[in-house]
Amino acid sequence: MCTANNLSNIPQPLYDRMDVIEVSGYTFNEKKYIFENYLKPKAIANAGLTDNNHYTITEKCVDKLINNYCREAGVRSLQRYINRIFSKVL
């Protein structure tokens, strides 16, 4: 078993012997939902901040972050960026 982000880099003899299973990632709207309901509160708590409703990131900023900086299938890099943002608040 192996994983690849780009199938064009796999040599043709190896590719011919593989069974390729494509797994889709989160959609843009799913990432926004995960950000708002899970990642943001967790990042605020990890930064030692209180009152979750007091700290906001604009919707435009979240959209740009997801579209331009966190384009992988999961939300791991989005979590890293959000943690970094809220750690700078203090």
C-alpha positions, 0 to 999 in steps of 0.5 A: 500500500502506498499513497501519492498526491500526483500519479504522473510521477509513478513509473508506468510499469509500477502504475500498471500493477497498481489498483488506484483508489482515489479518496476525495478530501473535504469540500470548501464548505466542509472546511469552513464548518470544521474551522468554525465549530472545531478548529477555532474554539480549540485554537483559542483554548490552546492559546490560553484565551478566554471568551470564544465569542470575543475573537473573530477572523473575518470570513474573507480571511478564512476563505482566502486561507482555505483557498490559497494556503490550505489546499490539501484534502484534510484540515491539518495545515488549516489547523496549524495556521489557525493555531499560529494566528491565535497564538499571536493575539497575546 
